[in-house]
Amino acid sequence: MRILLEGAGYDVDVVSNGAEGVERIAARTPDLILSDIMMPTMDGYAFCKAVKSAEATRAIPFVLLTSLGTAEKLRALEEGADDFLAKPAESTELLARARTLLRGKRLYDDLQVANAELHQLTEQLEERVAERTAELEATNEQLGSMSQQLWQAAKLATMGELAASIAHELNNPLGTVTLRIESMLAALPPGDPKREALEVVEGEVERMANLVANLLQFGRRSQQQISSIDVRREITATLDLIRSLLNNRGVAVVQDFALDVPLVPADRQLLRQLFLNLVTNAVDAMPGGGALTIRVTSTSERVVMEFSDTGVGIAPEDLARVGEPFFTTKAEGKGTGLGVPICQRIVQDHHGSLDIVSELGVGTTVRVELPLANGRSAALLSDDSNEAG
């Protein structure tokens, strides 16, 4: 097992029993623990319980290896194990589970860091509110503005906690789906027509994990993966992805695309998320069915996209608030209030603009403009070209 993992590029540290493992972890914290159950001094159950009982180590993924029956597997889970493998472990399955758990651990760590940053932001804004309140007691307008900033920061901190919770809850099902897909792909020979469909599903599962990570954009901007994108192709791919939803909801889509539309420098995953959010919002606005018209044109400096639905529309008093995190006009339990804010952040990160025009009983139009080139994305494209050369 050590040879297999080291061959896959992992740095492996081996101990002979759980007690040594506890001592080793205190000196050097691992990213993943694989442990046998039957060991001298301290068995795998006790080792797992010791790791999961400590605040500093409970987030480390712990996998127990066993050749025993169902009762022992259940006990492994009761002691806090994140997963278990039947002995002898098949190499493909072992590596697949290791990749899945390590990817989940990295995502969890990133979310925890973002959550801490958001809490720090809240504390800083609380201090600012206290200072400004003392200085400007007579200025109710300025006091109200600072209070609003504090409330906004509190909502952002809550969003960080929500993101960490979502990542934790999605980890196991996403890991299971990924494992099953990898196993099915491994069983299919190259050229099998079934591989293409499975690879599409595998890519979408990966994109689901990326969607969770995108919640962090409110507190922290990460490095974008910029390339030259044809927005028409990405919009079409998004529509294909949710074709069954459109059909089930009775939504007819009209694609009015100009023939000659320049490429834009953008992050492909972020644009896919933008288009998916805009289309699903439009579908939700048409509970009885309707028409969604998507227009793509361009000017000398920008690509212009318009998403127009024939839905229920947005009241004027609500239209001014749709960009606020957690504000939603949908029924309770039907929306998170994060769709539009995430879209706005994506467009802002690409130096573009997003405008919404709506009329009750008539429908809503969302207009997105992206520049053909901007300082940051153009520089990134140049860097990518230099590296490729």
N, C-alpha and C positions, 0 to 999 in steps of 0.2 A: 504494500500500500504506500509506503514511504517513497519507494522508487517511482511508482506511478504518479504520485502527486508532485514530486520534485521534477519529474519529466514534463509535467504540465506547467512548470514555471512557479510552483508554490515553494515557499520557504517552510520546511517542516521541522518541528522540534518534537522529539520522542521521549517519553518518560515511562517507567515500568509500572506505576500504580497511581491511584487517585491522590494519595498524600503528596507524592512528588509533583503531581500535576498542580495541586493548589500552591505549593511553594514556587513552582516555575512561573505560574501566572502572576504571582505577586511581584516577580522580578521583571517579567516581560509579558505584556498582555497580548494574547493572540487574537486573530480575527475570526477563527473558527476552531471548534474542538471536536475531534473524532475520538470516541472512547469505547473500549470494550466494556462489557458488564462484569465479567468474571475476572477479578484482579485481586492480588494479595493486599493486605493492610487496609486499603480503602477501595471498595468495589465501585463500579460505574455509577450505580444509583446514588451512593453517598457523594461521589465526586460531583455528579450533576447537581445534587441538592446544594452542595457547598458553593458551587459557582453561581447558581440562580438565587441563592439567599443573600449574596453580597451585592450591595448597590452598585459597586464599581464594575462588576463583571456580569450582571444578570442579562445584559443585552447581547452578550457573546453567543452566537448560534452554537448549540450543543447537539451533537448527533451521537446516539448510542448504537453500537454494533452488537447484534444478537443473533443467535441461532435457536433461541428459545421460542416458546409459544405465545399465544395471544395475551395471556395474563401478564407475562413479563413485559410485553410491548406496552400494554396499558399502564403498567407501573412506571415504565420509562417516561411516558407522557405525563403521568401524575407527578413525577419528581421534577418536572419542568423541562424535559428534553424537547427541543424544537422539531426533531425528526429522528427516525431510526432506520438502519439498514440491516437487511438479513445477511448473515454470514453464510458462505463467503460472498463478499460484495462484488458485483459485476463492475468492471472498470468503467464502462460508459455511464452507468447509473451513478456511480460514486462521483465521477467528475461533474456530471450534470447537476447533481444535488449540491456539490460544493460550490459550483458557479452560482446557482440560484440563491443559496443562503448568503454567500459573500456579497452578491449584488444587493440583496435585501438589507444586509448589514450596512453597506455603504450608504444606501438611501436613508436608512434610519439615522445614521450618524449625521448626514447632511441636514436632515430635518431637525434634529436636536440642536445643531449649531444655529440654524435659522431661528428656531424658537427662542433660544437664549438671546440672540441679537434683537429680536422683536421685544422681548421683555426688557432688555436694556434700553431700547428706544422708549418704551412706556415710562420707565423710571426717569429718563432724561427729560421727557416732556412734562412729567409731573413736577419736576424741579423748576422747569421754565414757567409753568403755570403759577406756581407758588410765588416766584420772583416777580412776574409781571402783574399778578393780582395785587401784591403789596405796592407796586409802583403806580398802577393805573386803576385804583379803586373807583375813581370818578368816571372812568371811560368804559361804559357797559358794552359798547360795540367791540372794543378790543378784548375785553374779558371774555365775551362770548366766543370770539374767534379762537382764543387760546383753549377754551373749554372744548370747542369742537375738535381742535387738533388732538387734545388728550383722548377724546372719545374715539377718534379715528385710530389713534395708536393702539388703544385698548382692543378695538376690533381686529386690527392687524395681528396683535399678539394672540388673540383667540384663534385667528386663522392659522397661525403657526402651530398651535396645539391641535387644531383640527387636521392639519396636514400630517402631523406625526401620527395621529390616530388612524387616519385613512391608510397611510403607508403600512402601519402594523397590521391592520385588518386585511389589506390586499396582499400582503406578502405571501401567506400560505397558499391561498387559491391561485395566485399568479404562478407561484413556484410549482404547484402541482400541474397546472396546465402546461407550463414550459417543459417540465420533465416528461409528461406524456407525449408532447409533440416531438421532443428530441428522440424519445424512444421509438416513436412511429417512423420518424425520418431515418433513423439508423437501421430500421428493418426493411426500408424500401431501397431497391437498387437504383443507381444513377439512371436518369432517363425515364423513370416510372412517371406516368402522367399524374399520379396522385401527389407527387412531391411538390408540384407548383402550388396546389391549394394549401397544403400543409405549411409551406414556406410563407405564404401570405398570412395565414393565421399566426405563425410564429412572429412575423414582423409586427402584426397588430397587438399581440400580447406585450411585446417590447415597448410599443408606443403607449400602451396603457400605463406601464411603469413610468414612462417619461411624462405622461400627463400629470401624475401625482407630483413628480418633481417640479413641474412648472408652477405649482402653487407657491413655491419659494420666491417667485419673481417679485412678489409684493415687498419682501424684506431684503432681497439680495439679488442683484443681477449677475448671472454667470456668463462665461465665455460662450458666444454664439458660434454655431457651425455654419459659416456663410458660404453659399454657392450661388450660381446663376440659376434662377427659377423661372419657369413658365407657369404663371399663375393659373392659366386656363387648364393646364394639365392637372395641377394640384386640386383645383375645384372639381374637375371631373372625377378624379380619384376619390375625393371625399363623397361625392354623390353616389358613386358605385358602392362605397363602403356601407352606406345607410339606405340603399335602394329599397330594401324590404320595409324599413320604417316609413319611407315616403309612400310606398304603395299601400301599406296598411292604414295610414292616416288619410289616404285620399288626396295627397298633395301632388299636383302636376308641376313639373319643373320646366321652365323655358330658359335655355342657355343662349343668350344673345352675345356672342363673342366676336369682337373685331378680328379680321383675318391676320392682320399684322400687328402683333402686340410684342413690344420688346421684353427681354428678360429683366428681372429685378434681382439685385443682390440681397439674399434673405436666407434665414434659417428654415430649412424645409419642414422640420418637425413643428416649429412654432407656427408656420403658415397653415399647416394641416390642422392644427388645433384651432387656430383662428377661424378657418372656414367651417370646421365641424361645429364649433360653438354658434356661429352665425346661422348656419342652416338649421340646426336643431332648435334654436330659439324661434326661428320663423315657423317651423313645424308646430311647435308648442302653441304658437299664437293662432293657429288655425285648427282648433279641435274638431271642427266639422268638415275639414278638408278645405282646399283652396288652391291657389296658384302661387308659385315662387318663381320670380323672374330674376335671373342673374345676368347682369351686363358687365362686360369687360371692354374698356376702351383705353386709349392712351393719349397723352399730350407729349410735347417735346421734352418734358422733364419728369412726368409721372405716369404710372399705370393706375387707372381708376376702375374700381369694382363697386357695383351697386347690387344689394340684395333686397328685393322688394317683395313683400308678401301681401296677401289680401286678408289678413287676420283681423283680430279684434281691435288692434291699435293700442296706444298708450296715452293715458290722460296727461294733460299738460303739467299738472302738479307732480306727477310721477316721472315724467320725462327728464326733469332736471336732476333726479336722484338715481337714475339707472346705473350710473357709474360708481355709486358707492358700494364698497364691499358689503355683502350680506343683505343688500336691499333687493327685494324681488316683488313683482306683482303677481306671481303665480300663487296657486293655492298652497296652504301649509303642507309641507312634505314633498312638494313637487319641484322646488327649486332651491338652490343654495345661495343665490345672489352673487355668485362669483363669475358667471359667464361673461357679462359685459366688462367688468373690471379687468379680467384676464385678457380679453380682446384688446382693450385700450392699452394695457401694458405692452402687449406684443407689438401693436402698431407703433407705439411710442419708441420702443427699442429699435424699430426699423426706421425711425425718423419720418414716419408718415402721419396721417391724420385719419380720425374716425368721427363721423358725424351721423346723428340719428334724427330723422324726421318722421313724425307719426301723427295720425289722426284717428280718433276713436271711431270705430265702425267702418273704417276705410282700409287701414293697413299701415305698415311701417316700412321705411326704406333706410337701410344702413349703407352709408357711402364710405369706402375705404380708399385712401390714396397712398401709394408707396412710391418713393423716389426711384428713378432709374439708377442713381448712384448717390451715395452719401459718403462723408469723410471716413467714418469708421468701417462701414461694410466694404467700401472700395479698397481701403487699406488691407483689410483681411483677405479679400479676393486676391490682391497683389501678392500678399505673403504666401497664400496657398499655391499660387502659380509658381512662385520662386522655389518653394519646397518641391513641387512636382518636377520642376526642371532640374 
